[in-house]
Amino acid sequence: WDVRTGTVQMLLETYFSMIPLAFSPDSTHVVTTASTGFSAPIWDLRRDLRDAVITDVDGFAYADLAANGDAVVVQAKDNLIVRYDVRSRRATSCPSLIENEQASMPELTADPYIVKVSLGLSGGALIDMRRCAVLSSFPVEDLGTKLTVLPRQHRYLITRNGGVELRNFHGRSPLRRFETEKQARHSADKLTLSADGRALLVEGFDTKEGGNARRTSVWDLRTGVMRFAVAGMQAIWSPNGELIAVVVEDPDDTPLPNRFVHVIAHDARTGRQLSDFKVSLYSIQQIIFSPDSTRILSTSRDTTARVSDARTGKQMIALPGHANHATRGAFSPTGGRIVTADAKFNLRIWDAAYGRLLAVLTGHSARIDEVAFTSDGASIVSVAAPEYMGPPSPEHTEVLRWDVGLETRSVAEIDTLIRQWMPDSVRESVLPRTSAAIRAR
């Protein structure tokens, strides 16, 4: 309400009763809480839109974020499965589709509209969120397996008995089996499909090294033939499908001054090693390729994220200053920006060419598990959950969307915003060192 005229300025609609909590100091936002206590929407009073993605669901207990940041799937109250389109802010919900069974712990697949769900003791299922239809179900022994949907092929890959099976949606008998343990010397527990859908990256424990070491193999899906196998973990494809990158740790008996963690890139067809980027003694949290496949971003426990050349292994820039350690990271769609997360629940946006800090985003109250730019580069979506041992619950999941709009702005325009936002005393002391040391809400 406008207190001067008594007229209604805005109506904030939701499915449940709300209790206003507080306005922001500049009166542009208001935070409310649902009568259930499970949700706390933040409303932007300038646009009549919400800053947070998860706002109109009466409690949610599990969330999964798409790699391109355009979709989030959550488990809501009464095990309702809800898929959010981040850019359009539209939600699609599917009730329980299998009699006497409640779907839970949804996971997005390579197909943006197909979701894997758990059905408890009955196993699991693949659900098409466009039609709210069950595409395929699998027994409880397959519930803890890794599953990869082949987009537009009505087929999926699933780890089974140490190997990998190719199945149709409507049949449990395998069309083909990849005997990874016999050929690649490891049992499969992680599957990643190449961008063109023609090759498969399989990761698992080395069966000849006591089960402690990790190995990665690359398979041709058309022929079923293994291309090569290498030592390493956290294996990822480059977007163009020409490279893979793995993380390798030096043996424990290596003298401390000479012990490193390595990010190693291989040719995806031949397995030939192309680069070796060494990162001190601290474990690497995540590695990710840039959209053009030329750079690799690595986050580490030594408070620094780094960008290296994928083919030479040479460090290009360092992104320091994370609290405790850098946990997650992502490139923007054009590769011009990087977002990283730290252990103190903060996000940082960087210029990917020069390593300049552009913004610090605060608002999470728990460890950030996933972060991604949307495909238009205008928003960042982040998923957070605290160190919590027990079943997922509404109090232990956060999903936030950040309007950043940095992808289309030049560095000069960003510098102008910095000067507008910073107090004179801060600007004079900080800008001579870096033109982007700002703290943005």
TORKOL-4160 file (C-alpha; in steps of 0.2 Angstrom, whole numbers, padded with zeros to 4 digits, m for minus):
441
<pt num="1" X="0000" Y="0000" Z="0000"/>
<pt num="2" X="0005" Y="0018" Z="m0003"/>
<pt num="3" X="0004" Y="0025" Z="0014"/>
<pt num="4" X="0001" Y="0043" Z="0007"/>
<pt num="5" X="m0013" Y="0039" Z="m0004"/>
<pt num="6" X="m0020" Y="0023" Z="0003"/>
<pt num="7" X="m0020" Y="0015" Z="m0014"/>
<pt num="8" X="m0014" Y="m0003" Z="m0017"/>
<pt num="9" X="0003" Y="m0002" Z="m0026"/>
<pt num="10" X="0006" Y="m0021" Z="m0028"/>
<pt num="11" X="m0002" Y="m0038" Z="m0025"/>
<pt num="12" X="0010" Y="m0052" Z="m0021"/>
<pt num="13" X="0000" Y="m0068" Z="m0025"/>
<pt num="14" X="0005" Y="m0085" Z="m0019"/>
<pt num="15" X="m0003" Y="m0102" Z="m0014"/>
<pt num="16" X="m0001" Y="m0101" Z="0004"/>
<pt num="17" X="m0003" Y="m0087" Z="0018"/>
<pt num="18" X="0012" Y="m0076" Z="0020"/>
<pt num="19" X="0018" Y="m0066" Z="0035"/>
<pt num="20" X="0029" Y="m0050" Z="0030"/>
<pt num="21" X="0045" Y="m0050" Z="0039"/>
<pt num="22" X="0055" Y="m0035" Z="0033"/>
<pt num="23" X="0059" Y="m0022" Z="0019"/>
<pt num="24" X="0076" Y="m0020" Z="0012"/>
<pt num="25" X="0084" Y="m0003" Z="0018"/>
<pt num="26" X="0081" Y="0004" Z="0001"/>
<pt num="27" X="0063" Y="m0002" Z="0001"/>
<pt num="28" X="0065" Y="m0011" Z="m0016"/>
<pt num="29" X="0063" Y="m0029" Z="m0009"/>
<pt num="30" X="0053" Y="m0037" Z="0005"/>
<pt num="31" X="0055" Y="m0054" Z="0012"/>
<pt num="32" X="0041" Y="m0065" Z="0018"/>
<pt num="33" X="0039" Y="m0082" Z="0026"/>
<pt num="34" X="0025" Y="m0095" Z="0022"/>
<pt num="35" X="0014" Y="m0100" Z="0036"/>
<pt num="36" X="0021" Y="m0117" Z="0034"/>
<pt num="37" X="0039" Y="m0110" Z="0039"/>
<pt num="38" X="0047" Y="m0120" Z="0024"/>
<pt num="39" X="0049" Y="m0105" Z="0012"/>
<pt num="40" X="0055" Y="m0088" Z="0013"/>
<pt num="41" X="0052" Y="m0078" Z="m0004"/>
<pt num="42" X="0061" Y="m0062" Z="m0008"/>
<pt num="43" X="0050" Y="m0051" Z="m0018"/>
<pt num="44" X="0057" Y="m0037" Z="m0030"/>
<pt num="45" X="0045" Y="m0023" Z="m0028"/>
<pt num="46" X="0051" Y="m0014" Z="m0043"/>
<pt num="47" X="0047" Y="m0028" Z="m0055"/>
<pt num="48" X="0034" Y="m0038" Z="m0046"/>
<pt num="49" X="0045" Y="m0053" Z="m0049"/>
<pt num="50" X="0054" Y="m0064" Z="m0036"/>
<pt num="51" X="0073" Y="m0065" Z="m0034"/>
<pt num="52" X="0073" Y="m0083" Z="m0028"/>
<pt num="53" X="0068" Y="m0097" Z="m0039"/>
<pt num="54" X="0060" Y="m0108" Z="m0026"/>
<pt num="55" X="0046" Y="m0097" Z="m0019"/>
<pt num="56" X="0029" Y="m0104" Z="m0023"/>
<pt num="57" X="0031" Y="m0122" Z="m0017"/>
<pt num="58" X="0025" Y="m0127" Z="0000"/>
<pt num="59" X="0042" Y="m0134" Z="0006"/>
<pt num="60" X="0055" Y="m0144" Z="m0004"/>
<pt num="61" X="0067" Y="m0157" Z="0001"/>
<pt num="62" X="0078" Y="m0160" Z="m0014"/>
<pt num="63" X="0084" Y="m0150" Z="m0029"/>
<pt num="64" X="0095" Y="m0154" Z="m0044"/>
<pt num="65" X="0101" Y="m0140" Z="m0056"/>
<pt num="66" X="0104" Y="m0142" Z="m0075"/>
<pt num="67" X="0122" Y="m0140" Z="m0081"/>
<pt num="68" X="0116" Y="m0125" Z="m0092"/>
<pt num="69" X="0107" Y="m0117" Z="m0077"/>
<pt num="70" X="0090" Y="m0116" Z="m0087"/>
<pt num="71" X="0081" Y="m0129" Z="m0076"/>
<pt num="72" X="0079" Y="m0134" Z="m0058"/>
<pt num="73" X="0069" Y="m0150" Z="m0052"/>
<pt num="74" X="0064" Y="m0151" Z="m0034"/>
<pt num="75" X="0055" Y="m0163" Z="m0023"/>
<pt num="76" X="0041" Y="m0153" Z="m0015"/>
<pt num="77" X="0028" Y="m0156" Z="m0001"/>
<pt num="78" X="0019" Y="m0173" Z="m0002"/>
<pt num="79" X="0033" Y="m0179" Z="m0014"/>
<pt num="80" X="0026" Y="m0169" Z="m0028"/>
<pt num="81" X="0040" Y="m0167" Z="m0042"/>
<pt num="82" X="0041" Y="m0149" Z="m0049"/>
<pt num="83" X="0052" Y="m0143" Z="m0063"/>
<pt num="84" X="0056" Y="m0125" Z="m0065"/>
<pt num="85" X="0061" Y="m0116" Z="m0081"/>
<pt num="86" X="0073" Y="m0103" Z="m0074"/>
<pt num="87" X="0072" Y="m0091" Z="m0089"/>
<pt num="88" X="0053" Y="m0091" Z="m0090"/>
<pt num="89" X="0049" Y="m0094" Z="m0072"/>
<pt num="90" X="0036" Y="m0107" Z="m0076"/>
<pt num="91" X="0034" Y="m0122" Z="m0066"/>
<pt num="92" X="0028" Y="m0140" Z="m0072"/>
<pt num="93" X="0022" Y="m0152" Z="m0058"/>
<pt num="94" X="0019" Y="m0170" Z="m0059"/>
<pt num="95" X="0009" Y="m0179" Z="m0045"/>
<pt num="96" X="0013" Y="m0197" Z="m0040"/>
<pt num="97" X="0012" Y="m0207" Z="m0057"/>
<pt num="98" X="0014" Y="m0225" Z="m0050"/>
<pt num="99" X="0000" Y="m0232" Z="m0039"/>
<pt num="100" X="0004" Y="m0232" Z="m0021"/>
<pt num="101" X="0021" Y="m0225" Z="m0024"/>
<pt num="102" X="0029" Y="m0208" Z="m0020"/>
<pt num="103" X="0042" Y="m0201" Z="m0031"/>
<pt num="104" X="0057" Y="m0193" Z="m0022"/>
<pt num="105" X="0075" Y="m0187" Z="m0025"/>
<pt num="106" X="0073" Y="m0181" Z="m0043"/>
<pt num="107" X="0088" Y="m0179" Z="m0054"/>
<pt num="108" X="0089" Y="m0170" Z="m0071"/>
<pt num="109" X="0096" Y="m0180" Z="m0086"/>
<pt num="110" X="0104" Y="m0176" Z="m0102"/>
<pt num="111" X="0086" Y="m0173" Z="m0109"/>
<pt num="112" X="0081" Y="m0157" Z="m0101"/>
<pt num="113" X="0063" Y="m0164" Z="m0098"/>
<pt num="114" X="0066" Y="m0181" Z="m0092"/>
<pt num="115" X="0069" Y="m0184" Z="m0074"/>
<pt num="116" X="0075" Y="m0199" Z="m0064"/>
<pt num="117" X="0066" Y="m0202" Z="m0048"/>
<pt num="118" X="0067" Y="m0214" Z="m0033"/>
<pt num="119" X="0052" Y="m0225" Z="m0029"/>
<pt num="120" X="0059" Y="m0232" Z="m0013"/>
<pt num="121" X="0058" Y="m0251" Z="m0011"/>
<pt num="122" X="0050" Y="m0252" Z="m0028"/>
<pt num="123" X="0065" Y="m0245" Z="m0037"/>
<pt num="124" X="0065" Y="m0230" Z="m0048"/>
<pt num="125" X="0058" Y="m0222" Z="m0064"/>
<pt num="126" X="0061" Y="m0210" Z="m0078"/>
<pt num="127" X="0047" Y="m0197" Z="m0080"/>
<pt num="128" X="0043" Y="m0186" Z="m0095"/>
<pt num="129" X="0039" Y="m0169" Z="m0087"/>
<pt num="130" X="0030" Y="m0163" Z="m0103"/>
<pt num="131" X="0017" Y="m0176" Z="m0102"/>
<pt num="132" X="0019" Y="m0182" Z="m0084"/>
<pt num="133" X="0021" Y="m0199" Z="m0090"/>
<pt num="134" X="0032" Y="m0214" Z="m0084"/>
<pt num="135" X="0044" Y="m0218" Z="m0098"/>
<pt num="136" X="0053" Y="m0232" Z="m0089"/>
<pt num="137" X="0055" Y="m0241" Z="m0072"/>
<pt num="138" X="0069" Y="m0251" Z="m0065"/>
<pt num="139" X="0070" Y="m0262" Z="m0050"/>
<pt num="140" X="0077" Y="m0257" Z="m0032"/>
<pt num="141" X="0094" Y="m0265" Z="m0036"/>
<pt num="142" X="0096" Y="m0252" Z="m0049"/>
<pt num="143" X="0092" Y="m0237" Z="m0038"/>
<pt num="144" X="0109" Y="m0233" Z="m0033"/>
<pt num="145" X="0116" Y="m0235" Z="m0050"/>
<pt num="146" X="0121" Y="m0221" Z="m0062"/>
<pt num="147" X="0110" Y="m0217" Z="m0077"/>
<pt num="148" X="0112" Y="m0207" Z="m0093"/>
<pt num="149" X="0098" Y="m0204" Z="m0105"/>
<pt num="150" X="0102" Y="m0203" Z="m0123"/>
<pt num="151" X="0093" Y="m0188" Z="m0130"/>
<pt num="152" X="0080" Y="m0191" Z="m0144"/>
<pt num="153" X="0084" Y="m0209" Z="m0144"/>
<pt num="154" X="0072" Y="m0217" Z="m0132"/>
<pt num="155" X="0086" Y="m0226" Z="m0124"/>
<pt num="156" X="0097" Y="m0224" Z="m0108"/>
<pt num="157" X="0113" Y="m0231" Z="m0101"/>
<pt num="158" X="0114" Y="m0238" Z="m0084"/>
<pt num="159" X="0128" Y="m0245" Z="m0073"/>
<pt num="160" X="0125" Y="m0264" Z="m0069"/>
<pt num="161" X="0135" Y="m0277" Z="m0061"/>
<pt num="162" X="0152" Y="m0268" Z="m0064"/>
<pt num="163" X="0148" Y="m0264" Z="m0082"/>
<pt num="164" X="0137" Y="m0253" Z="m0092"/>
<pt num="165" X="0120" Y="m0258" Z="m0101"/>
<pt num="166" X="0111" Y="m0249" Z="m0115"/>
<pt num="167" X="0092" Y="m0251" Z="m0113"/>
<pt num="168" X="0076" Y="m0245" Z="m0121"/>
<pt num="169" X="0064" Y="m0235" Z="m0111"/>
<pt num="170" X="0051" Y="m0249" Z="m0112"/>
<pt num="171" X="0062" Y="m0264" Z="m0109"/>
<pt num="172" X="0073" Y="m0270" Z="m0095"/>
<pt num="173" X="0083" Y="m0282" Z="m0106"/>
<pt num="174" X="0099" Y="m0274" Z="m0112"/>
<pt num="175" X="0102" Y="m0270" Z="m0130"/>
<pt num="176" X="0121" Y="m0270" Z="m0127"/>
<pt num="177" X="0133" Y="m0272" Z="m0113"/>
<pt num="178" X="0150" Y="m0264" Z="m0110"/>
<pt num="179" X="0161" Y="m0276" Z="m0100"/>
<pt num="180" X="0171" Y="m0262" Z="m0092"/>
<pt num="181" X="0178" Y="m0272" Z="m0078"/>
<pt num="182" X="0186" Y="m0285" Z="m0090"/>
<pt num="183" X="0192" Y="m0272" Z="m0103"/>
<pt num="184" X="0195" Y="m0256" Z="m0093"/>
<pt num="185" X="0201" Y="m0264" Z="m0077"/>
<pt num="186" X="0188" Y="m0255" Z="m0067"/>
<pt num="187" X="0170" Y="m0256" Z="m0061"/>
<pt num="188" X="0158" Y="m0243" Z="m0068"/>
<pt num="189" X="0150" Y="m0230" Z="m0056"/>
<pt num="190" X="0150" Y="m0214" Z="m0066"/>
<pt num="191" X="0144" Y="m0211" Z="m0084"/>
<pt num="192" X="0146" Y="m0195" Z="m0095"/>
<pt num="193" X="0140" Y="m0194" Z="m0113"/>
<pt num="194" X="0149" Y="m0184" Z="m0126"/>
<pt num="195" X="0141" Y="m0169" Z="m0134"/>
<pt num="196" X="0137" Y="m0178" Z="m0150"/>
<pt num="197" X="0131" Y="m0193" Z="m0141"/>
<pt num="198" X="0143" Y="m0205" Z="m0150"/>
<pt num="199" X="0155" Y="m0209" Z="m0136"/>
<pt num="200" X="0154" Y="m0213" Z="m0117"/>
<pt num="201" X="0165" Y="m0208" Z="m0103"/>
<pt num="202" X="0165" Y="m0221" Z="m0089"/>
<pt num="203" X="0174" Y="m0219" Z="m0072"/>
<pt num="204" X="0176" Y="m0232" Z="m0058"/>
<pt num="205" X="0187" Y="m0240" Z="m0045"/>
<pt num="206" X="0202" Y="m0249" Z="m0052"/>
<pt num="207" X="0199" Y="m0268" Z="m0049"/>
<pt num="208" X="0218" Y="m0272" Z="m0049"/>
<pt num="209" X="0223" Y="m0259" Z="m0036"/>
<pt num="210" X="0213" Y="m0264" Z="m0021"/>
<pt num="211" X="0198" Y="m0253" Z="m0026"/>
<pt num="212" X="0206" Y="m0237" Z="m0020"/>
<pt num="213" X="0213" Y="m0230" Z="m0037"/>
<pt num="214" X="0201" Y="m0222" Z="m0050"/>
<pt num="215" X="0202" Y="m0226" Z="m0068"/>
<pt num="216" X="0193" Y="m0218" Z="m0083"/>
<pt num="217" X="0189" Y="m0226" Z="m0100"/>
<pt num="218" X="0181" Y="m0219" Z="m0116"/>
<pt num="219" X="0170" Y="m0230" Z="m0127"/>
<pt num="220" X="0163" Y="m0229" Z="m0144"/>
<pt num="221" X="0144" Y="m0231" Z="m0142"/>
<pt num="222" X="0141" Y="m0236" Z="m0161"/>
<pt num="223" X="0153" Y="m0251" Z="m0160"/>
<pt num="224" X="0154" Y="m0255" Z="m0142"/>
<pt num="225" X="0173" Y="m0254" Z="m0143"/>
<pt num="226" X="0184" Y="m0246" Z="m0129"/>
<pt num="227" X="0195" Y="m0232" Z="m0136"/>
<pt num="228" X="0207" Y="m0231" Z="m0121"/>
<pt num="229" X="0208" Y="m0231" Z="m0102"/>
<pt num="230" X="0218" Y="m0220" Z="m0091"/>
<pt num="231" X="0221" Y="m0216" Z="m0072"/>
<pt num="232" X="0211" Y="m0202" Z="m0065"/>
<pt num="233" X="0195" Y="m0196" Z="m0057"/>
<pt num="234" X="0182" Y="m0182" Z="m0060"/>
<pt num="235" X="0183" Y="m0186" Z="m0078"/>
<pt num="236" X="0174" Y="m0173" Z="m0090"/>
<pt num="237" X="0171" Y="m0170" Z="m0108"/>
<pt num="238" X="0176" Y="m0154" Z="m0117"/>
<pt num="239" X="0161" Y="m0147" Z="m0126"/>
<pt num="240" X="0167" Y="m0150" Z="m0143"/>
<pt num="241" X="0170" Y="m0169" Z="m0139"/>
<pt num="242" X="0189" Y="m0168" Z="m0144"/>
<pt num="243" X="0196" Y="m0169" Z="m0126"/>
<pt num="244" X="0194" Y="m0176" Z="m0109"/>
<pt num="245" X="0201" Y="m0170" Z="m0093"/>
<pt num="246" X="0204" Y="m0180" Z="m0077"/>
<pt num="247" X="0211" Y="m0176" Z="m0060"/>
<pt num="248" X="0226" Y="m0187" Z="m0054"/>
<pt num="249" X="0235" Y="m0186" Z="m0037"/>
<pt num="250" X="0253" Y="m0191" Z="m0035"/>
<pt num="251" X="0256" Y="m0207" Z="m0024"/>
<pt num="252" X="0256" Y="m0205" Z="m0005"/>
<pt num="253" X="0274" Y="m0210" Z="m0004"/>
<pt num="254" X="0279" Y="m0196" Z="m0015"/>
<pt num="255" X="0290" Y="m0183" Z="m0005"/>
<pt num="256" X="0279" Y="m0169" Z="0001"/>
<pt num="257" X="0289" Y="m0155" Z="m0009"/>
<pt num="258" X="0286" Y="m0165" Z="m0025"/>
<pt num="259" X="0268" Y="m0171" Z="m0022"/>
<pt num="260" X="0255" Y="m0162" Z="m0033"/>
<pt num="261" X="0237" Y="m0164" Z="m0039"/>
<pt num="262" X="0237" Y="m0164" Z="m0058"/>
<pt num="263" X="0223" Y="m0159" Z="m0071"/>
<pt num="264" X="0228" Y="m0169" Z="m0086"/>
<pt num="265" X="0220" Y="m0167" Z="m0103"/>
<pt num="266" X="0219" Y="m0182" Z="m0116"/>
<pt num="267" X="0214" Y="m0183" Z="m0134"/>
<pt num="268" X="0197" Y="m0191" Z="m0133"/>
<pt num="269" X="0200" Y="m0202" Z="m0148"/>
<pt num="270" X="0217" Y="m0209" Z="m0145"/>
<pt num="271" X="0220" Y="m0206" Z="m0126"/>
<pt num="272" X="0236" Y="m0196" Z="m0130"/>
<pt num="273" X="0241" Y="m0185" Z="m0115"/>
<pt num="274" X="0241" Y="m0167" Z="m0121"/>
<pt num="275" X="0244" Y="m0157" Z="m0105"/>
<pt num="276" X="0248" Y="m0158" Z="m0086"/>
<pt num="277" X="0243" Y="m0144" Z="m0075"/>
<pt num="278" X="0250" Y="m0146" Z="m0057"/>
<pt num="279" X="0241" Y="m0138" Z="m0042"/>
<pt num="280" X="0251" Y="m0139" Z="m0026"/>
<pt num="281" X="0246" Y="m0152" Z="m0013"/>
<pt num="282" X="0227" Y="m0147" Z="m0010"/>
<pt num="283" X="0214" Y="m0158" Z="m0017"/>
<pt num="284" X="0204" Y="m0151" Z="m0032"/>
<pt num="285" X="0185" Y="m0149" Z="m0029"/>
<pt num="286" X="0179" Y="m0147" Z="m0047"/>
<pt num="287" X="0186" Y="m0145" Z="m0065"/>
<pt num="288" X="0176" Y="m0138" Z="m0080"/>
<pt num="289" X="0180" Y="m0134" Z="m0098"/>
<pt num="290" X="0176" Y="m0117" Z="m0106"/>
<pt num="291" X="0163" Y="m0117" Z="m0119"/>
<pt num="292" X="0176" Y="m0116" Z="m0133"/>
<pt num="293" X="0185" Y="m0131" Z="m0125"/>
<pt num="294" X="0202" Y="m0121" Z="m0124"/>
<pt num="295" X="0203" Y="m0118" Z="m0105"/>
<pt num="296" X="0200" Y="m0128" Z="m0090"/>
<pt num="297" X="0193" Y="m0120" Z="m0073"/>
<pt num="298" X="0199" Y="m0129" Z="m0057"/>
<pt num="299" X="0193" Y="m0125" Z="m0040"/>
<pt num="300" X="0204" Y="m0130" Z="m0025"/>
<pt num="301" X="0205" Y="m0131" Z="m0006"/>
<pt num="302" X="0219" Y="m0118" Z="m0006"/>
<pt num="303" X="0206" Y="m0104" Z="m0008"/>
<pt num="304" X="0211" Y="m0101" Z="m0026"/>
<pt num="305" X="0202" Y="m0106" Z="m0042"/>
<pt num="306" X="0213" Y="m0107" Z="m0058"/>
<pt num="307" X="0211" Y="m0107" Z="m0077"/>
<pt num="308" X="0224" Y="m0116" Z="m0087"/>
<pt num="309" X="0226" Y="m0119" Z="m0106"/>
<pt num="310" X="0218" Y="m0136" Z="m0110"/>
<pt num="311" X="0232" Y="m0141" Z="m0123"/>
<pt num="312" X="0248" Y="m0134" Z="m0115"/>
<pt num="313" X="0244" Y="m0135" Z="m0096"/>
<pt num="314" X="0250" Y="m0117" Z="m0093"/>
<pt num="315" X="0241" Y="m0107" Z="m0080"/>
<pt num="316" X="0232" Y="m0092" Z="m0088"/>
<pt num="317" X="0224" Y="m0083" Z="m0073"/>
<pt num="318" X="0222" Y="m0086" Z="m0054"/>
<pt num="319" X="0206" Y="m0082" Z="m0045"/>
<pt num="320" X="0211" Y="m0080" Z="m0026"/>
<pt num="321" X="0202" Y="m0074" Z="m0010"/>
<pt num="322" X="0189" Y="m0088" Z="m0008"/>
<pt num="323" X="0184" Y="m0091" Z="0011"/>
<pt num="324" X="0192" Y="m0107" Z="0016"/>
<pt num="325" X="0192" Y="m0115" Z="m0001"/>
<pt num="326" X="0184" Y="m0113" Z="m0018"/>
<pt num="327" X="0171" Y="m0126" Z="m0020"/>
<pt num="328" X="0162" Y="m0124" Z="m0037"/>
<pt num="329" X="0163" Y="m0114" Z="m0053"/>
<pt num="330" X="0156" Y="m0112" Z="m0070"/>
<pt num="331" X="0159" Y="m0102" Z="m0086"/>
<pt num="332" X="0146" Y="m0091" Z="m0094"/>
<pt num="333" X="0140" Y="m0096" Z="m0111"/>
<pt num="334" X="0152" Y="m0085" Z="m0121"/>
<pt num="335" X="0167" Y="m0089" Z="m0109"/>
<pt num="336" X="0169" Y="m0071" Z="m0105"/>
<pt num="337" X="0164" Y="m0073" Z="m0086"/>
<pt num="338" X="0167" Y="m0085" Z="m0072"/>
<pt num="339" X="0157" Y="m0088" Z="m0057"/>
<pt num="340" X="0165" Y="m0097" Z="m0042"/>
<pt num="341" X="0158" Y="m0102" Z="m0025"/>
<pt num="342" X="0167" Y="m0103" Z="m0008"/>
<pt num="343" X="0165" Y="m0112" Z="0008"/>
<pt num="344" X="0157" Y="m0097" Z="0017"/>
<pt num="345" X="0142" Y="m0097" Z="0005"/>
<pt num="346" X="0147" Y="m0083" Z="m0006"/>
<pt num="347" X="0148" Y="m0082" Z="m0025"/>
<pt num="348" X="0161" Y="m0072" Z="m0035"/>
<pt num="349" X="0160" Y="m0066" Z="m0053"/>
<pt num="350" X="0176" Y="m0064" Z="m0063"/>
<pt num="351" X="0182" Y="m0057" Z="m0079"/>
<pt num="352" X="0188" Y="m0073" Z="m0087"/>
<pt num="353" X="0201" Y="m0064" Z="m0098"/>
<pt num="354" X="0211" Y="m0055" Z="m0085"/>
<pt num="355" X="0205" Y="m0063" Z="m0068"/>
<pt num="356" X="0197" Y="m0047" Z="m0062"/>
<pt num="357" X="0184" Y="m0048" Z="m0048"/>
<pt num="358" X="0168" Y="m0041" Z="m0054"/>
<pt num="359" X="0155" Y="m0045" Z="m0040"/>
<pt num="360" X="0153" Y="m0054" Z="m0024"/>
<pt num="361" X="0135" Y="m0061" Z="m0021"/>
<pt num="362" X="0129" Y="m0065" Z="m0004"/>
<pt num="363" X="0113" Y="m0073" Z="0002"/>
<pt num="364" X="0115" Y="m0092" Z="0004"/>
<pt num="365" X="0115" Y="m0099" Z="0022"/>
<pt num="366" X="0123" Y="m0116" Z="0018"/>
<pt num="367" X="0136" Y="m0124" Z="0007"/>
<pt num="368" X="0134" Y="m0121" Z="m0011"/>
<pt num="369" X="0134" Y="m0138" Z="m0020"/>
<pt num="370" X="0129" Y="m0132" Z="m0038"/>
<pt num="371" X="0131" Y="m0116" Z="m0048"/>
<pt num="372" X="0128" Y="m0112" Z="m0067"/>
<pt num="373" X="0125" Y="m0098" Z="m0078"/>
<pt num="374" X="0108" Y="m0098" Z="m0088"/>
<pt num="375" X="0111" Y="m0101" Z="m0107"/>
<pt num="376" X="0108" Y="m0082" Z="m0110"/>
<pt num="377" X="0121" Y="m0077" Z="m0098"/>
<pt num="378" X="0109" Y="m0065" Z="m0089"/>
<pt num="379" X="0106" Y="m0075" Z="m0073"/>
<pt num="380" X="0116" Y="m0087" Z="m0061"/>
<pt num="381" X="0107" Y="m0101" Z="m0052"/>
<pt num="382" X="0114" Y="m0109" Z="m0036"/>
<pt num="383" X="0109" Y="m0124" Z="m0026"/>
<pt num="384" X="0115" Y="m0125" Z="m0007"/>
<pt num="385" X="0114" Y="m0138" Z="0007"/>
<pt num="386" X="0122" Y="m0138" Z="0024"/>
<pt num="387" X="0133" Y="m0152" Z="0031"/>
<pt num="388" X="0118" Y="m0162" Z="0036"/>
<pt num="389" X="0117" Y="m0181" Z="0039"/>
<pt num="390" X="0100" Y="m0187" Z="0037"/>
<pt num="391" X="0085" Y="m0188" Z="0025"/>
<pt num="392" X="0083" Y="m0172" Z="0014"/>
<pt num="393" X="0071" Y="m0160" Z="0022"/>
<pt num="394" X="0064" Y="m0142" Z="0017"/>
<pt num="395" X="0075" Y="m0134" Z="0030"/>
<pt num="396" X="0091" Y="m0141" Z="0021"/>
<pt num="397" X="0089" Y="m0135" Z="0003"/>
<pt num="398" X="0091" Y="m0118" Z="m0005"/>
<pt num="399" X="0089" Y="m0113" Z="m0023"/>
<pt num="400" X="0093" Y="m0095" Z="m0028"/>
<pt num="401" X="0093" Y="m0086" Z="m0045"/>
<pt num="402" X="0104" Y="m0070" Z="m0047"/>
<pt num="403" X="0100" Y="m0057" Z="m0060"/>
<pt num="404" X="0118" Y="m0052" Z="m0065"/>
<pt num="405" X="0116" Y="m0047" Z="m0084"/>
<pt num="406" X="0135" Y="m0046" Z="m0085"/>
<pt num="407" X="0136" Y="m0056" Z="m0101"/>
<pt num="408" X="0131" Y="m0042" Z="m0112"/>
<pt num="409" X="0140" Y="m0028" Z="m0104"/>
<pt num="410" X="0157" Y="m0021" Z="m0108"/>
<pt num="411" X="0171" Y="m0020" Z="m0095"/>
<pt num="412" X="0170" Y="m0001" Z="m0096"/>
<pt num="413" X="0151" Y="m0001" Z="m0092"/>
<pt num="414" X="0155" Y="m0013" Z="m0077"/>
<pt num="415" X="0168" Y="0000" Z="m0071"/>
<pt num="416" X="0154" Y="0013" Z="m0072"/>
<pt num="417" X="0143" Y="0003" Z="m0061"/>
<pt num="418" X="0156" Y="0001" Z="m0048"/>
<pt num="419" X="0159" Y="0019" Z="m0047"/>
<pt num="420" X="0141" Y="0022" Z="m0044"/>
<pt num="421" X="0139" Y="0009" Z="m0031"/>
<pt num="422" X="0155" Y="0011" Z="m0021"/>
<pt num="423" X="0156" Y="0024" Z="m0007"/>
<pt num="424" X="0170" Y="0037" Z="m0011"/>
<pt num="425" X="0181" Y="0031" Z="0003"/>
<pt num="426" X="0180" Y="0013" Z="m0003"/>
<pt num="427" X="0182" Y="0017" Z="m0021"/>
<pt num="428" X="0198" Y="0028" Z="m0019"/>
<pt num="429" X="0206" Y="0014" Z="m0009"/>
<pt num="430" X="0201" Y="m0001" Z="m0020"/>
<pt num="431" X="0199" Y="0005" Z="m0038"/>
<pt num="432" X="0218" Y="0009" Z="m0040"/>
<pt num="433" X="0221" Y="m0010" Z="m0037"/>
<pt num="434" X="0206" Y="m0018" Z="m0045"/>
<pt num="435" X="0192" Y="m0010" Z="m0054"/>
<pt num="436" X="0180" Y="m0023" Z="m0049"/>
<pt num="437" X="0181" Y="m0026" Z="m0030"/>
<pt num="438" X="0163" Y="m0024" Z="m0026"/>
<pt num="439" X="0150" Y="m0032" Z="m0015"/>
<pt num="440" X="0134" Y="m0034" Z="m0025"/>
<pt num="441" X="0117" Y="m0040" Z="m0017"/>
